[in-house]
Amino acid sequence: MRLDARSTALTAGILWGASILLIGVGSMLFSGYGGPVLEMVSSIYPGFHNTGGFGDLIVGTLYGLADGLIAGFVFAWLYNRLVTARVSA
């Protein structure tokens, strides 16, 4: 069974972007919620700072979407390559 790389990439991008969005909204509503996660994410994504502002939330969400797209595509590509190698061996 092979994975559709586009669908996997889109799924991963939406899930990771939405996760950052929801954690960020939770942090805006409830002080301190998800602080360690957002600090970790802000150390990875340049331009994203855990200040609790709406602009930073959008930047983090877009970074998460892009990061998830790339990671999902690489995962599906690697999976398909390994499945093909296993079948032909």
Residue pairs with C-beta under 8 A, 6 or more apart in sequence:
1 83
2 79
2 80
2 83
2 84
3 75
3 76
3 79
3 80
4 76
5 72
5 73
5 76
5 77
5 80
6 73
8 72
8 73
8 75
8 76
9 68
9 69
9 70
9 72
9 73
9 76
10 69
10 72
11 72
12 68
12 69
12 71
12 72
12 75
13 64
13 65
13 66
13 67
13 68
13 69
13 72
14 65
14 68
15 68
16 64
16 65
16 67
16 68
16 71
17 61
17 62
17 64
17 65
17 68
18 61
18 64
19 64
20 38
20 41
20 60
20 61
20 63
20 64
21 57
21 60
21 61
21 64
23 33
23 34
23 37
23 38
24 34
24 38
24 56
24 57
24 60
24 61
25 57
26 33
26 34
27 33
27 34
27 35
27 38
27 50
27 52
28 52
28 54
28 57
35 50
38 50
38 60
39 50
41 48
41 50
41 60
41 63
41 64
42 48
42 49
42 50
42 60
45 59
45 60
45 63
45 64
45 67
47 59
47 63
48 56
48 59
48 60
48 63
49 56
50 56
